[in-house]
Amino acid sequence: MATVEPRPISQPYPGIVIIGVGYQDRTFSIAVDYYDYPFINEHCLKNVSLYFKMQHLRSGYRDPKILPGGYVAGKQSLYDYYCRLRELRRRTSQLDVYGRFGMRFSPEIRRRAVAILESESRFQFSGGTSVALYMQFLREAARARVCIDMPGNGPFCYRLVEYLGAGCCVVGPRHEAMMHAELRDRVHIVYCRPDLADLADLCAYYVDNSAARGEIEANAARFFDDYLYPTRLASYYLRALSDRVDL
């Protein structure tokens, strides 16, 4: 059982949160690096017991202190309303394929995805490159049969966690980053080819195949519940620290 209390802790590294974990008469510093790029802050690494990297490269890093850090939603609202979004999804499914992307990050692949989906006649694509309020986006995603995931400023985008939280059937290219639990293709998510050549075909299949889509949706929601809900993510961090320092 762990207790949480506020303490003044220096935060000298951009894009990194330093957490102190006390056990008996010892205190351990943990870094949670949420920076969009997959490189490591070497100065920070030298000064912490563990370094959790949210954009953790699949190829890994040389230092065993660096562990996958999972990923989070863009706003707290998701964790307050994800159950309602799942209920909305169960009651209504009015959109075929949905994706709403700004062009500030990863514009080339995002534009290519939108062009492919907008030109498709087998399903209707909703979203595009226009901006929406956060809760509007979440409600639209919850009402879609298929949701499109694209890279953000890094391999992972907040949209991925938000889709999983709502229990969406997610289609997109395989991420160059990894979480602490594996997102399995055709189980929790559907990966298309890196060049998006089969993106439209996969979307059409899952729009039409409610049984296959339902399995992906259920597994996506379970993945969020088991690994990405804040208390589960915190528990993983503490277990990893315990395993490393033999608490």
N, C-alpha and C positions, 0 to 999 in steps of 0.2 A: 504494500500500500504506500503510495507516494502522496505527499502533500505539496501544494503549490503556494508560494507566498511571494509578494513583490519585494525585490531588493535592487538597489542601484548597482548596475553592472555596466561597465564601459563598453560602448559599441563603436569601435574605431574603424570597422571595415565596411565599406559600402556593399549593399546587397547581401550582408551576412548578419544573422542574429546570434549573439553569444548567450548561452544559457548556463547557469551554474547549478550543478547537482551536488548536494551535500549528502555524505554517508558517514555516520559516526563523526570522527574528527577530520575528515577529508572532504575537500571540495574539488570537483572535476568541472572543467570548462568544455562545453560542447558547442560546436559551430553548426548552424543550420544555414547553408548557402543557398539562397533562392535566386541568385543572379541568373539572368537569362542565358549567358554563355557558359559552355561546359568547362572552361579552364578553372584551375584551382588557385586560390590566393595562398601562395606559398608562405608568406609571413604569418598569416593566420594559422595555417596548418601546423607550424612549429610550436604554437602556443596553446593548443587545445588537445584534449584527450581523444576526442572523436570529431570527425568532420563529415557531416551529412550533406551530400551534394544533390540538389533536386534535379538539375539537368546532368545527370550522371551518365557519361558515355558508356555505351555497350562494351567498348574495347577496354574499359577500366583504367586504373591509375596505378602508379608504381608504389604508392604508400598504402599499407593495409588499414591505416586509420580512416581512409576515405571510403564511405559507404553510400549506397543509394539513399536519397532522402525522401522518396515518394514525390508527391506533388499536391498542390492545393488549388482551390477555386479562386476566382478573381475577387470575390467579396464574401463577407460573412453571411450574407442573405441566403446563399445556397444551403448552408447547414441548418438554417432556421426553417426553410421551406421545402427541402428535398422530398419529404414524405407527401406533401400536398402536390408537388409536381408529379410524383408517381401516380397518385390518385387521379390527377387530371389526365395522365397518359392512359390509364385504364378506362376512363369514361369517354374520352374523345381521341380520335386519331384522324385528323382532317387534312394533314399535309403529307405529301409523298416523300420528297427529299428536301432537307433543310440545311442551309449553311449560310452564316452571315459573317463576312470577313472584312476587316479593314485592310487597307493596302499599305499601311505603314510598315508592317513586318512581312517578310517572305512574300513580296508582291508577285514575283514571277509564277511560283507554283499556285498561288491563290487565284491569280487571274486565269491561269490555264484551267484550273478546276471549275471555276464559274463558267467559263466559255464552254467547256465540255457539257456541263449539266444544263445550262440554258438552251443548248442546241438539241437536247435529247427529246424525242417524241414519245418514249415509252412511259414517262412519268412526268409529273409537274415539279419543277424546282422552285423553291421559295427562299427568299433571303437576299443573296447577292452581296454587294459591297456597300450597301447603305447602312447607316448607323441606327441602332435601336437602344432604348433604355434597357438596363440590365434585366429587370423583371419581365419586360416584354420578350426579350431574347429567351429567357428561361421558359416562359410559357409556350412560345413558339416551338422551341426544341422539344418540349414535352408532348406536343401535339403531332409531331412528325413521325412517320414510319421509319425513316432513315435520317441520321444526322451525319454531316461531313466534318471530319477533323483534318486540319491542316497545321503545319508548323507555325509557330509564332515567331518571336524574336530569338527563340531557341527551339530545340527539337519538340519540347512539350509546350502546349498552349493551355491557358486556363480553361478553354472550352472543353478540353478532354475530360477533366474532372467534373465539370458541370454536366456534361452529357452522361457520364457514368452515374453521378448522383441521382439524376432523374430517371435512370434505367433505360437509356436510349440504345438503339441499335446503331453503333458507330462504324463508319467506313472511312478509311483514309490510308495514306502511305505509312509504312512501318517507321517507328521513331528511331532516331539515332541514339536516343537516350533510353535508359531503363529505370524502372522503379525497383523497390525492394521485393516486390512480388511480380512475377511475369504476367503481362497481359498476353494471353494466348490467342493466336489467330483462329478465327471461327468458333471461339469459345466465349471470350469476353469482348472481342472487337473483331472487325473484319478488315484485314490489310489488303490494300490494292498494290499494284506495281508502282515502283518509284516514279515512273514516267506517266502514271495515271491512265495507261492504255486500257485497263479493265475497270476503271472507276464506274463508268456508266453501266456496264454489264452487271457488276456487283450490286449497284443500287437497284437496278431493275429487278434482279432476282429477289432481294430482300423486301422490296416493296410488295411483290406478288406472293411471296411465300411466308404466310403469317406464322406457321409453325416454326420454321427456322429462325425467323425474326424474334419470336417470343423467347426462344432459348437464349439468344444473344442478349436480349433485354434483361432477362432474369439473372444471367451470369454477370452482366455489367453492374447491376444494382448490388449483387452480392459482393463483387470485388470492391466496390466503394465502401460498403458496410464493414467488410473484413479488414481492409487495408488503408483506406484513405479518409475515413471519418476521423476528426481531430484526436479523439481519445485513443483510437487504435494506432494512429501514427505516433502519438506521444509514447504509447506503450512499447512500440517497436524501438523507438530511440532509447528508452530506458533499458530494455532487454539487451540491446546491442552493447550499451555501456557496461551493464552487469556482466555480460559474457567476456568483455575485453579486460576489465580490471578485477574480475572475480570478487564482486561485492557479496 
